[in-house]
């Protein structure tokens, strides 16, 4: 028996084994889910369980099935795929799971998530399929929206036509301008064309309708006489990703305007359509030309706007575009010296090339730009916005004379500026390049660790109820031991996982391990798992959690996930949708590090969190600083009024405990009540690793890293 902060832990299964749900538990968990859930036997490839929601969804598309949904249990999984062999190959290889796909089924689309379900021996003998219906109409609307966004800025006139009504459904800006020039030749006003019949452009409407109705007739080229003008017309078929015909697209121009159109095309090839700054390709070519001169000397600045995405998401793309135009205007005003090129590289990224400038001159420009960009922007009469910027600086010849190397080093400097807290600038140094190379090496080591899964561990720190002294939950904290580097801090490898895209794989590993460990605890305490901002907003978190719960045989009420306030700042609506799906499973959601982010009260209003964790920095300063104690008290009172548990983190002394108790907190977490310790399965391995590390490091260092 091992004890964890005074609480005995009795293993219910041998270490390292999964705890599959018994049939009764399985049905109880899935029968209440608001999404379709089925399981497939991977030996027979037959469906051996379908929850009520699956039956109801299948009944809604019964006409396209070819079988009675009530008989789905026992039916081969092949009925859901055009290529059964490919599907069976996918399901048979657990290394390719989890898997996400969208499948066309008759006239319907199925959004499908597949997860492996290991049995008690660790063998993946079944698969969990979580799914929902996405109608073909939704897919069609998505395709139409994507198309319209793409063609809106084209330099040629573009119209789209509904293939059923033959009414004009869209005109881009060039169409409107061109039609305005020949408005006297049209049978109706240009402003009335949207929604009007396409017949107004043709002498033989019946022939034109036959042509447009059948995509087999397209593409088609014609010239149409309209009064004294001739229209050059190209008609193409627009189809969705599923091959469904969405309708015809007409690109056209007035022949007498052809020269102007060609000039516009040349403009678009070299300049950004929104800001009229040089585009990425033009900037790179200009940089190469400058570096090809004898004894080149120039300064290079990379600029990334801080907070623009939040503005774009919260105020809309129209306001975001207006803000980008205003930023471009300020960059031009600050960089008016001869030989300077300002470019928009894409999104909210800009670049500036200053000919015949050294590092100090580039520094001065960077300082000026930081002051100019942060000044408020009056977008509308009652809309005042503020953003910041991070800037990376490189110079030739000091940092290289090859364009790709110089661009790369300016980008490294920009990355360093953002890592330093944003709203600042950094100049490239060789140390930055060394750090980047170390990060790449660390990413490779982390990939190997995830593949082998024998050097990652979870340590658990107790969360204790103040009134009863009972451990209500344990927070799982990931630890990584590398054979040559020893213990690597999460503060070092978690950002690498987030930036490299490994965070999803790492998050799934943590969920599975935490749920399996918690299933062996004898005190029914909950297990708390931290979720990165990078895991939210993708629509996969709930299905990953469900698979982990099923694989471990753990009740959803015994799992809680912790997110930080900063996780909600990007794609907030998508993140909240993910959290609602998680909560619908019966899993608790906690708001971590409360008070250190932005708009804390707004977040509490937008989502019914089960728990608020007060950041340890307030708790540790509260004994000496009355204002910090007041914050702890206010949050505790707020939690009591909302019916939410409040946890004081960072409780390391009796004075800390006395203060948060007096202020009304309900639970505490910190070294005073218990340090993070490994699970029973890993205790012996961790002890051996620490003994080995003690031979090479000072004792104090080993203790600090291992805990």
N, C-alpha and C positions, 0 to 999 in steps of 0.2 A: 504494500500500500504506500502511495506517495501522498503527501499533504501539500496543498496549495493555499497559502495564506491561512493556515489553520483549518481548512476544510478538507475532509478526507475525500479521495477520489477512488471509486471502485470501478474498474474496467468491466463493461458488460460484454465485451468481445475482445478477442486477441488483438494486440497492437497491429496496426497496419491493415485491418480488415474493414470492409464496408458493412453497413448495417441496413440491408434492404428492408423496405416496408413489407409487412404482412399484407395479404389481400384486403383485409378489412380496413387497415390504416390507409392503404393506397387509395381505395375507393372513397373513403371519407375525405381525404385531402383533395382529390381531383373533382369529386362530384359537385363541389360548390364553386369551382372556378368559372369566371365569366368568359373564358376563351376555350377553344377546342383543344382537347388533350387526348392523345391516343398512345398506346404502346404497341411495339411490334416485336415479336419473337424472332430473333436473328438466326435461329436454326431452321425455322419453317417459313420465315418471311410472311407470317400471318398476323393480323391485328388481334391481340388478345385482350384489349381493354379500350373502351371509348367512353368518355364522360358524357353526361346529358347534354352539355353545350355542343359537343361534336355532333350528336344525333340531330339536335335542332338545326344546326348550321347545314348539315347534309340534307335535311328535309327541305330547306329553303332552295336548294338547287337540285331537287330530286329529278326533275325532267332531264337533266344532262347526265345523270349518273349511270343509268342502265341497271340498277339494282336497288333493292329496298334498304334504306339507311338503317332500319331496325336490325338487319342481318349483317351489319358491318363487322361485328366480332366474329372471327373465324375466316374473314375474307382476306385474300392475298393483298399485300401492300401494292402489288403491281397495278391495281386499278387506278392509282393516283399518279401515274407517270407515263409519258409517251415512250420512254426508253427504260423498260423494267430492268434490263441487264445492268445499265449504268447505275440505276438506283440501288440495286442489290450490291453492286461493287462498292458504292459509297457507304452503305450501311454496314457492310462487313468489315470495313477498315476503321476501327475506333480512332486511329490517328488523324482521320479527316473530320472528326466530330469535335466540338459542335459545328453545325453547318446551317447556313441560312440561304433560302432560295425563294423565288417567286415562280409558281407553276401555273401555266394556262390550262384550265380544265373546262372544256366546253366553251361557254361564253363567260366563264368566271375565272378570276385569278385567286390563287391560294397563296398567302404569305406563310411560309413554313420555317420553323426552327426545329432542328433535330439535335438531340443530346444523347450521349451514351449513358446506359444504366448498368453499372457493374453489379455482379452478384456478390455473395459473401466471400467468394474466393478471389475476387478482383477481376474475374472474366466478364467481359462485356457481352452479356447474353440477350439483352433487350435494348431497344431504343425508344426514347421519349420524343413524340412529335407534338409540338405546340403550334397551333395554326389558327388563322382567321381568313375570312373572305374579303378580298379587295376587288370590287366590281370592275368590270372592263371599262365602265363609264369613268371611274376615277382615274384609271390608267390613261384613258384617252385625254381627259382634261389636263393631266400632268404633261403629256406630250405636247398638247396645244400650247400650254403656258411656256414650256421650254422653247418651242419654235418661235413664238411671238417675241420673247426676250432676245432671241438670237438675231431676228431680222429687223428689229425696230430701227437700228442705226445703219442699215445697209444703204449705200449711195444710189441704189436703183429703186424705182417705185415697185412696191410689193403689195399685193392684195391676196386675201384668201376668201374662198367661197364655200358656203355650206353645200355639200353634195346632195342634200335632200331638197332644200327650199330654193337653192341657187341664189340666195341673197348674199350680198357682200358682208362678210363677218369681220374683216379687219383691213385697215389701210395703214401703212407705215408713214412716217413723217415725210419721206421723199414723195410718196404718192400725193399727200395733201398739198405739198408745195407745187408739184408739177401740175396737178389738176387746177390749182388756183390760177396758173398762168394761161390756161386754155378754158377757163370757166364759161366764156361766151359761146363755146362750141358744144357744151354739154346740155342735154335736155332737162337736167335738174341741177340745183345748186350743189357744189362740192361738199358743203356741210351736211347735205341730205343723203349722200351716197351710202354711208354706213347703215346697213339694214335694207338698202334698196336692192332691186333685182339686177343681176349682172346683164340682163337683156339690154340695158341702156347703151352698152358698148358694141352692139352687134346688129347688123342688118337682118340676120337670120337667127333669131333666138332659139328656135326649135333645134336647129343643127348644133348650135353652141351647147345647148343643154345635153344633148346626146353625147357630145364630145367630153364634157366635164364629168358626166355621171359614171363613166367607165374608166378606171385607171389603166386599162389595157390600151387605151387610145393615147396615153401620155408616155413620154413628153411630147409636146406639140409646139410648133413655131408658126407664127402667122404675122402678117402686117395688116392693120385695120385702118381704113380711112375714116377720119372723124373731122368733118368739116374741111378746113384747109390744112389740117395736120395729119401726119401718118404716125400711128403707134406701132412700135416694134414689140411684139408680144411673145413671151416664152411661158408655156404652161407645164408645170411639173406636178407629179403625184406626191402628196405628203402621206407617209405611212408611219404608224407607231412602231415601237420596238417589237411588237407581236405580229407585224405585217398587216394590221388592219388599216384600211384606207380611211384617212382622216379628212381628205378633201383635196381640191386643187389649189395650187399656189401660182399666182400670175405675177411674173416680173416683166416690167415694160418700161419703155421710155419713148419720149417724143423724139423723132429722128433729128429734128433741128436742135435738140438739146444734147446730142450725143457727145460733143466735144466737152461741154461743161461736166457731164457725168464722168468722163475719163479723167478730168482734172480732179474731181472729187475722189475717185478711186486712188489716185496717186497721193492725195492728202491723207487718206485713211491708211495707206501703206506705211506712212512715216510718222504719223502723229496720233495721239490718243484722242478718241472721239469725244470724250467728256470734257477734258481739261484743255485740249489743244496743245498740251506739252508734247515733247518728243516721246515716242513709245520705246519699248524695251529694245527692239531690233535696231532702231536708229541710234539709240544711246550706245549700244555695244559697238556698232560700226564706227561711231565717232571716237569712242575710246581707243579702239584699235588704231585708227588713223593718227590720233595724237601720240600714241606710244611708238608709232613707226617713224616719227620724226627723229632727227639726230639729237641726242642728249635731252630726252623728254623730261618735262617737269610739270607735274599737275597734282591737284588735290581731288580726292574722291570721297563723297559723302553718301552713305546709305541712310535713309530716313524711314522709320516705321511709326505710324501714329498710335499713340496710347489712348485707349478708350473709344476708338472709332467704332469697333464692332458693337459695343453696347449702345452707342448713339444710333447706329444703323438698325439694330434690332428693336430698340424701344421707340424710335421716332419714325421709322420707315425708310425705304430706299430713296424716296424722292428727297427727303431731308439729308440723307447720307450723301447723295450725289451733289447736292448744293454745297454741303460742307467741304467735299473734296475740291470743288471749283474754287471756293474761298481760300483753301489752303494753297492751291496752285497759284493763285493770284499773289499771295504773300511770299511764296518762294521766288516768284519772278521779281517782285519788288526788292527783295533782299539780295538778289544775285544778278544785278544789272551790269556788272563789269564785263568788258569785252572778253570773248573766249570762254564764256561760261554757258554750259548747257544744263537745263533743268528737264528732268524726264519723270514720267509716271511709269513705274515698272509693272504695275497691276495692283488691283485692290487698293489698300491704303499705304502702299510702298512707293517711295519716291527716291530719286538719285540726282546728285548734282556733280558735275565735272567742272573744275575750275582750272583753266589752262594757265601755265606759268605761275603756279602757286605752290608754296612749300607747306610743311606741316603746320607751322604757326599760323599762316594765313587761313588754312583750312579749319584750324581750331577756332579762330575768330568768327568765321562764318557759322560754324556749328553753334557757338554761344549766342550769336545774334538770332539764329533760326529758332533756338529753344525759347527765347523770350517772345518772339513774334508768334509762334504757333500756339503757345499757351494762352495768349490774350483772348478774351471771350469773342464769340462769333454771334452776331445778331442775325439769325436766319430769317425770322419773321418779326412782326411787331411785338409779339409776346413770347417769342422763343429765343432764348439766349443759351448757347451751348459752350462748353469748355472741354478741351482735350489736351493731351500732351504729346510728346514725341521722344523717341529714342534714336540716337544717331551714332553710326559707326564711321570712323574716319581712317582712310589710308592715303598714302602719297607715293608718287613715283619721282625719283628712282629709289627712295629709301626702302619701300616695301615691295619692290619688284617692278619690272617693265613688261611683263607678260600680262595681257588683259585678263585672262581667266584667273591667274594667281592673284592679281590685284583686286578683282571683284570678290574672290573668295575671302581675302583678308579684310576687306571692308565689311563683309558679311559677318566675319568672326568678331570684329569690333562692335558691330551692331548687337550681336547676341550678348556680348559682355555688358553693353549698356543696359539692355533689358534685364539681365540677371542682376545688375547693380541696383535695381529698383525703379527703372524707367525714368523718363523726364530728365535724362542726362545724356552725355556723349562719352565715348571712349575711343582712343586712338589705338590702332593695331600695335601689338608688341609680340615678339617671338614667344613669350610665355602663353599668350592666348592660343597660338597654334599648337603648342605642346599640350595645352588643356583639351583642345578639340581632339587631338590624336588619342589622348588618354580616355576621353569619353567614348570614342569609337571602340577602343580596346575593351573598355568596361561593358559596352553594349554587347560585344561578342561573348564576353565571359558570362553575362547574364543570360544570353540565349542558350548557352551551353548548360547553365545551371537549371533553366526551365526544362530543357530537354531531358536531363538526367534526373532532376527532382530529388537529389540526395544531399544537397547542400543548403536547401531552404528549410527554415523552421518557423513555427509560430510560438511565441512566448505569450503568456496570458497574465494580465494584471487585473486584480479584483476591483469591483465597484461595490461599495458597501453601503447598506441602509444605515443611516445615522441612528434612528430610533431603536432598531432591533440588533444592530451589529451583524446582521445576516448578509452574506455575499449574494447579491441579486444578479450580478452579471460579471463576465470577465471579458476584457477587451483583448482581441488577438492582435499582436504586434509582430510583423514579419522581421525575421533575422536571416542574414546570408553569411555563410562561412566559406571563404575561398581558400583552397589548399595552400596557396603561397602568400596571399595578402591577409589571411585571417578574417576576422569579423569586419564586414563592410557596412558602414552606417546606412540606414534607410534614407537619410537625408542626402546621401550621395547617389544611390542607385534608383530610388523612386523617380526623381526627375528624368533620369536617363530612360527609364521604362515608359514614362509618359511621352517623351519626345520621339522615341523610336517606334511607338505603337505596340510595345510589349506589355503595356499596362493591362490590356484586356486578358491576355493569357495569364499574367501574374495574378490578376484579380480573381479569375476562375479557380486558380490553384488555391488561393487563400480561402475562398468560399468553401471549396470542397474539404480542405483540411480542417477548417474551423468547425464546420458542421459535424464532421466525423468525430473530432475530439470531444465536442460538446455532448454527443450522443452517449459517450462513456462516463460522463460525470454523474455522480449519484445524488447531487443536491438540486438537480433541475434548474440550475442557474442558466441565464441566457448567455449567449456568446455574441459579442459586439465585433463587427467587421468594418474597417474603414473603406470607403468607396471614393476613388479619385474622381475629380471633375471630368477627366478624360473618358470615364466609363459611362457617364450620364449623357442623355440626349440621343442615344443611338437606337433605342427601342429593344435592346437585347438584355438589359440588366435583369428584368423580372424572370425571363426564361432561364438565364444562367443561375439565378437564385433557386428557382424551382427545381432545376436538375440537381443542384447540390443538396437540397433538402431531401429529395427522393432518394438520391444515392446514399445518404447517411441515415435515412429513417428518422429524421429530426422533425419535430413539430414546428410549423412556421412561427408560432408564438415564442419559441425559444431562440429566435434569431433577431438581432437588430443591426441595422446598418447605420453608420455614422458618416455624415457629409459635412463639409465646411461651408460657411456662407459664401466664400469666393467661388464655390462650385456652381452657384446659382446665377452668377453674373453673366455667364456666356450661355446663349440659347436657353434662357430661363424657362420658356414655355415647354420646350421639349424635355428639359430636366424634370420639371414638375410632373409632366405626363408619365415619365418613367417612375417617379416616386409614388405616384398614385397607383400604378399597376403593382408595384412592390407591396404597398400597404393593403391592396385588395387581396393579396395572398395570405394576409394575416401576419406579415413581418412588421416589426416596429421600426420606426425611422427617428433618428436622433440628429439634432443640429449641433455640430461640434465647434469648439473654439468660439463660442458666442461672444460677440462684442468686439471682435478684431476685424470684422468685415465691414460691409456697407449696407445701409438700409435694413438693419436687423429686424425692426418691428414690421417692416413690409414683408419680410420673409415669413415671419410668424403668422401674418394675416393670409398669405398666399397658400400656406400648406399646414395641415394640422399635425405638427410634430408631436411625437410621444415623449420626447426628452430634450432638455436644453443642457448642454455641457458648458459651464462657465470656464473660459480660458484660464489656464494656470497662472498666467502673468498677473491677473487681477488678484487672485487668491494669495500669491506669494508676496505681493506688495501691500495687501490690505492691512496687515498688522501695523505697518509703519505709516501708511498713507490713508487718511480718512476718506479721501475721494474714491479710492479703490474699494474700500469697505462699503461705501455707499452704493457703488455699482453692483457689488455682490448682493447686497440687500434688495436693491430694486429688481434685479433679475429673479431672485428667489421669490419676491412678492408677486412679480408678473407670472411666474410659473404656477404659483398657488392659485391665482385668479383664473388662469387658463386651464387648470387641471392637468398641468404638465409637470413631470418629474424634473427637478433641477439637480445637476451633479456638479460639485466643485472639484475641479481638477487641480493637480499640483499641491495636494495637502501633504506636506513633508514634516511638519512639527506639530506638537500638541497645541501651540498657539494658533496655528492655521486651523486646526480642527475646531477649537473652541470658538473662533471667530465665525466660521461658516455655519456652525450649529446655531450660534446666537442670531445670525442674519436670516435663518430660516431655510437653508438648503436641506434637501431631503436625502441626498446620497453624496458620497465622497470617493475620490480616487487619488492615490498618491503613494509615495514611498513609506509614509507613516503606517498605512494599512497593509501594504504589500508591494513588493517589487515584481516586475515581470519575471515569470519562471516558465520553463519549458513544460510541455505535456508529459504525461507518464511515459509515452512511447519513445520520447526523444531525450529523456533526462540522462540516461547513461551515455548516449552519444555526445551530448553537450558537455558533460563532465569530462569525457576523454579529450574532446577538442580543447577545452580550457586548460587541462593539465599539459597538453602538448604546447599550447601557446605560452604557458607560464615559463617554459624552458627558454623562450626567446624574447619575452617582453617583461617589463616591470609588473609586479602584482597589481598595482593600482590601475594600470592601463588595461590589463586583462579584465578586471572586474568591471571597469567602466564600459568597455565595449560589449562584453557578453551580456550585461544586464540592460 
